[in-house]
Amino acid sequence: MPDDLLWRAGLDLVRERTRDDVPVLTRRRRLPPARRILVSAWWIGRAIAGWYVLDRRRGRTRSRAGLSRRLRLAFEHLGPTYIKLGQILSSGEGIFPPELVGQFKLLRDHVPAEPFDAVRRTVEADLGRPLGECFAEFSPTPLAAASIAQVHAARLQDGRAVVVKVQRPEVAELVRRDLAVMSWLGPLLVGRIPIAVLANPPALIELFAETIVEELDFRLEAENMLDIAGVLAATDQRSIVVPRPHPRLVTPRVLVMERLDGFSWDDVAGMRAAGIDTEAVLRAGVVSFLEGAMLFGVFHGDLHGGNLFVRPDGRVALLDFGITGRLDEERRLAFLRLVMGGTMNDVRGQVEALKSLGALAPDADTDQVVHALGLDAPAQDVTELTADELTAQLRDLTKQLLAYGARMPKELMLFVKDILFLDGAVSAFAPDVDLLAEVAAIATYFAARHGGRIAAEIGVDPRARPIDLSGVRSSLGLAPETERLSYRELQERREAVRRKLTEGD
């Protein structure tokens, strides 16, 4: 460890203590914080009561929309912890109902900034000296304000442009009180509100606690930045850049880092006008993301448009590493088997991998799971099914998953959430790309570039096995003979399925 990275000393123990805190913070107490429980119960109860009286009988879509809007307003009133929970849920497109995701996306831009005097006090207290001794310039107006912290532009005494992430005062204590409240309320909400059945409220609260407690110590975020930068260096991935944390100006509540900028992730037209190959940008992002997860067990866990810039040279600047997925060696190898199994149509291997990841009960019979979930059945074109057939299939699938102890571990949830974000980015960056050909090209890349390592680690050599996308086609609800699928076509198919499922509204 370099001598000047003094803030990195002892972080293994800090990370371990942080993980150990989660069961303590989320245990259901007999008596939660009285004042906070009353405030939380008032706003959440008011939201659910309003939905029950006014929205519940207005059809499934409008009922969910009404509840989602009311919960979003309640979260705004309850402050940073609940806003952060809403922001995490807003990234779950395809996992949570679209009405809930749409409403909670509004929470990304609805957080008022802390007064500059409070920011100054935090920075000076943590760095141990006056602001002017550390910085030649420090903008009092934040570039962005989020639930846990806000970010200010600054310039060091040597002239380097930086950004300074500053934690909100007393947010750590508020988070701990709110987790106590959520853990007390969560079991009361089971089965009472229409949330995705596999993501019941207590499970969501546990996942939330695992992510947010790590965000409360910015030294862990700085280490995440260094670790992911190390992955990019090890894989010679030059298309992604990570800001450098300052070697000395990092504390639990203050993080000074290199300033990066570029095109907003949503400014696809601007990128193309500047001559940037947006298909290549997206492909590089997917490859580096998979390399980090599969080969090194570390990946950015909160991809969304606000955390990404595209530099004028086409490189992607990756920001905000507070939520980072980390797989221990056993789970990393399971995850590697899961992904590689998808490119080889190894259904049994994928089920075994899911058991190792904790997504299915460890004692579940693999062959029974394969048969019960219909993974050994011929693929069906879902657009040819009736609404009743679709609903029945979904109901049976959910029932079978629950029977086999299905759950969503933190790392798998973060990975799926990121994949769904990248999936959505295809619509803007590469709407006409052949998705099946892209999957085959990425599988070929991993076989050629990392085949030897993969063979040594999981005993399966992708260089010697043909790519078989039958399972990919099946997961997308495609007929076995489908040879090409653009993202536009996929979206049309999804919309046709959505209409069938909601035609009863």
N, C-alpha and C positions, 0 to 999 in steps of 0.2 A: 504494500500500500504506500503510495507516494507520501513523503513527509508532510506536504502542504495540504493534504486532504484530511485534516484533523477531524472534521465533522463525521468522517466515515468510521472512526474508531468505535467498536462495540455495537455496530448496527445489527449484527446477527442476533445478539441478545435482545435488542430493542424490538426487532421484528418478531422474535419468538414470544416475548412478553405481550406484544400487541395481539398475536393470534390467541394466546392464552386468555386474554381479556374478554374475548367474544362470548364464550359460554357464561361468564359472570355477568356481563352486561345484558345478555338476552334471557337470563333465567326469569321465570315468572314469579315475581315477588307477591307476597300476600298483600302488602300495602305499598303501592307505587307512590312516587312523589305527589302528594295530595293536590297541591296547587296546580301543577302541570297536568295532572290527569283530569282535573276539572276543566281546564282550558281546552285540552285536546279533545276530551269527550264532548264538550260543548260544540266545537266546530265540526268534528267528524260526525257526531250524532245529528247535528243540524243538517248536514249534507245528506246523510242517509234518510233522515225523516222526510226531507223535501223530495227526494227521489221517490220514496215509498208512497207519498201522498199524491204527487203531481206527475211523475214520469213513468212509474212502473208499468202501467197498463197501456202505454202508448205505442206498443210494438217493440220488438227486440232492439232494433237499431236506435230508435229515439229514446228508449229506456236507458240503454248504455250511454248514449250521448248525454242525457240529462244527468246521470250519476257521475260521469267523468267530469263534466263541467263543475258540478257542485263540489266534488273532491278536490279539483284543482284550486277553486276559490278557498276552500278550507285550508289547503296546504300553504297557500300564500299568507293567510292570516297567522298560521302557526310558526312561520319563520324558517331559518336556515336549514335545520335538520330535515324538515318535511319537504322543503323545496329541493334539497339534494335528492331525497328519495324520488320525488317526482321527475327530476332530471334523469335519474337512472332508468326509471320506467319508460321515459320518453324515447329512449334508445332501443326499446324492445319491439320494434316493428316486426310483425309476424309471430311474436310470442304473446303479446298482450293485445286486447281488442283495439282496433284502429281508432275508435273514438277516444279511448283513454290515452293512447300515444299522442294523438293530435292535440288534446287539451294540455297534457303535461309538457309538450314541447314549448308552450307559451311560458313555462317557468324558467326557461333558459335566459330570458331577457327581462325578467320582472323582479330583479333583486336590486334594491337601492344600495348605493355605495355607503361605506362608513365615512364619517367626517375625517378630513385630512389630519386633524390633531390626534385622533385615535391611531391613525396609521403611523404618524411620526413617533408616538409613544411606543408602539410595538416594535418598530424598527430599531429605535435607539436602545430600548431595554434589551433586545435580543443581541444586537451587535456590540453593545457596551460602549458606545461613543456617539457623539452628536451626528446628525444626518450629514451635515456639511463636511465632516471629516472623511466620510466614506464616498460621498457622491459630489461631483461638480454640479450636477443638475438632478432634480428629482421633481417630476411633474405631479402637482397636487391632484390633478384630475385623472382618475383611473382609465386605462385602456379598456378594461372589462371588470365587471363585478359579478362574482358567482356566489354560491351559497356559503362556502367555507372560507373563501379568500377573495381578494381583488388584486389586480395587476397594474403596476404603475411603470411608465417609461422613465428611465434615468440614464445618467452618464457617469461613469467612474472618473476618478481624478486623473487617470491616464488617458481619458478621452474615449474609451470604448463604450458603445451603446449597449445597454442592458435593459432587462425588465426585472422588476422586483415584485415577487408574489408575497403578499402579506396576509396572514391569517386574521380573521375577524376576532375582536376581543371577546373572550369568554365563550367562544363557540365550542370549545372542547367540553366544558362543563355542561353546556346546553345539550350537546349531542348525547352525553351520557344520561342525562335526565330524560331526554326524549326516547332513547332506546329502552329505558325502564318502562316508560309509558306504553310504547308500541308493543313491547313484549307482554304487557299485561292485557292490552286490548286485542292483540292479534288472535288469540284463540276464540274470543267472543265473536269474531267476524267470519269464522269458518262456516261456509255453507249459507251465509246470509246475504252476500252480495255477489254479483255475477263477475267474478274474477276468474281467469284461466284456472282450470281445476288442478293442473299439475303445479301451479305456482300459488299455493294457498298462502294466506297472510303470514302465519308463523314462519314459513320457509322464506318468504320475501324478506321478512324482518331479519332473519339470520344472515341471508345473503347481503342485505344492506349493511348490517353491522360489520361483517367481514371486510367490506370495501371501505366504509367510511372511517373506521378507526385507524386504518393505515394512512388515510389522507390527513390525519391530524398531526403528523410529524413529517415536516417537509424534508428532513434528512433522508427518510425512506424514499420519497419521490426523487430526490437528487440521485440516490443510488440506483433507482429504477432507470433513470436516464442514462447513467453510465453503463449499466448492464445491457440495455437494448442497443446502445451505441457499440458496445463490444460485440454483440451478435452481428450487427451490420458490418463491422470490420472483419470478423472471422469469415463471413460469407462473401466478402468483397462486394457487398451491395452498395453501390454508389448512388442509387436513385432516391435514397431516403436520407434525410439529415435530421439530427437531434441537437437541440441547443445544448451548449456546454454549461453545466453549473459552475459557479465561481468556486475556486479551490478553497476559499476561506469564508466567504460570506454566505454561509448556509447554517441555519439553526432550525429548531423544531417549528418555529412560526414565521421564518423569513427565508426566502429562496431567491437568490440573485443569479440570473442566468443570461447567457448570450441572447441578444435580440435578433429574431428572424422575422421576415415578412415575405410577402408575395401575393399572388392572386388568391382571393377568397375561394374556398372549395366550390362554392356555388357559381363562380364566374367562369363557366366553361366557355362562353363566347369570347371572353377576354383572353383566355388561354389559347384558343384556336387562332384568334387574330394575331397573337404573338408568335405563332408558328409552333406551339407546343403540341406534341402528339398525345392526345388525351387517352387514347387506348393504351399506349405504352405506360403512361402514368399509372393507370389503374392496374395494369398487369404487374408492374413492379411492386405496387403496394400489396397485392395479393400474395405474390411470391415471398416477399420479405416477411410478411405476417406469418405465413405458413412455416417458413424456415425457423423463425424464432420459436414458435410453439412446438413444432415437431422435433427439431434437432437440439434446441437449447432450453426448452421448457419455460420461456419467458416471452411475453407479448403485451403490447399496449392493450389495455382492457376496456377502453372507453372511446372508441373511434366514433366521431361525429364531425359534422362540417365545421364546428367551431374550434376543433383541435387540429386542423390541417390547413396548411397553405401550400400553394404550388409556386415554387420559385421561378423566376424568368427563364432559367436554364432547364426547366422541366423537372427538377428534383422536388420531392415532396418534403416539406418541413413538418415534422411530427411534434405536437405540443401536448402539455398537460399529462404527466405520468402518475398522477395521484392514484389512479386505479390501474393496476398492472397484474396480469395473470401470471402466476408462477406455479409450475407443475414440478413436484418432486420426481425423482428418477423413475419410480415405479409407474406413476401416472403419465409421465411423458412418454414412456415406451408404450403404454396402453393407448395413448392418444395417437402415437405414430401408427400403431396397428389399425386403429379405427380409420384414419384417413387413407392409409395405403389400401386397406380392405375395400374402401369405396371405389378405388380405381381398378380393382381386380375382381370385383363382384364377389368378395369373400364374406358372405352374410354371417356365417357362424363366427368367423374371426372378429367381425364388427360387434356382434353381441357379446362375445367374451371380453372385448375391449371395454364395452360399456359397463360390464360388471366390475372390471378392474378400476374403472373411473368412479365407481359409486353411483352411476346413473340407474343401475338395476340391482336388485338384491343379489348379493354374492352367491347365495345358494340356489338361485333360479336355474332350472334345467334349460340349457342352451337350446336343445332341439325343440323343447316345448315352446319356448319363447318364439323361436323362428316360425313355428307352425301357427301358434296362436295369433301372432301379429301379421300373418299372411305374407311373410317375407320369402317363403318358398313358392308362392302362387304366381301365376303369370301376371305380368304387368297389365294394368288397365288404363285406358285413356279416360281420365276422370271427367273430361268435358262431355263424354257420351253418357255419363250416369245421370239419372234423374235426381231431383232435389231430395226425394225420400231416400234414395239409395246412398247419396252422399252423406246425409245426416246419419243414417244407420251405420255407415262405415266409420264415421268419426266417433259416434257413440260407442261402438264396439271396440275401436282402437283405444279410446280413453279408458274404458273398463279394463281391458287387458293390461294396459300399461300400469294402472294402479294395482292390479292384482299381482304384478311382478315387482312391486316396490319401486316403481319409477320415480325418480326425483332429479332435480337439476343442480348438481354441485356448482360451486361458485365459478371454477375455472371453465367448466363446460358452458355455463350460462354466459360468461363474458365472451367466450369464443363464438358462440352462436349469435350473440348480439352483434359482434363485429362483422361476422359473415353476412348478416342481414343488412348491415349498413353498406358494406361493399356491394352487395346484391343491388341495393337501391341506387348506388352510384353508377352502376352500369347504364341505367336509363338515360343519364345525362352525358356520361363520358364515352360510351360505346354502345348505343342502342341497337345497332345493326350487326354487332359481332356475333359470330356463331358460338353459342355458349358451350355446346358439346365439343367443338373443335378446341376451344380455349381450355376446357378441363383436360382434354387429351394432351394439349401442348404443355400444360403445367406438369402433368404426370410424367411426360417424357423428359422434361427439364430435371425433375427430381431423380428420375432413374439414371440419367446421364451424369448429373453433377454429384449426387449423393448416394448413388446406388450401392457402392461398396460399404459405406457406413450403415445404411439401412439394413443391408443383408446381415452385417455383423451384429447389429443390435436386436433385430426381431426374427432372424432366421429365414427371411423371405427376400429374395433378390428381385427387385422390380425390373432389372435389366433382362432377366430370364423369363419373366411372366408377361404375357400380352395384356395390353390395356383392355379392360372389359367394362364398358359404361352401362351395362344392363341395369345395375343397381341405381346409377345416377338417373337413367331414364325413368325407372320405376318411382324413384323419390319425387320426380317432377310430374308424375302422372302421365307419362308419355307412352304411346304404343311402342312395342319393341322394335318396329321397323323404322322408327323416326331417325333420320340421319342428320338433320340440321334444325337448329332452333335459335332464332334471334331473340334478343331480350324483348323486342316489341311483341313478338309472337307469344312469348311467355307471359307478358303482362296481359295480353288479350285472353289467354287461357285462364289466368287467375281471375280476371274480371268476370268471365263467364261462370266460373265456379262460385264466385262471391254472389253473383245475381241469383244463382240457383239456391244458394243457402239462405238468402234473405227474401226470397219471393213470397214467403209467408207473412212478411211485415205488413 
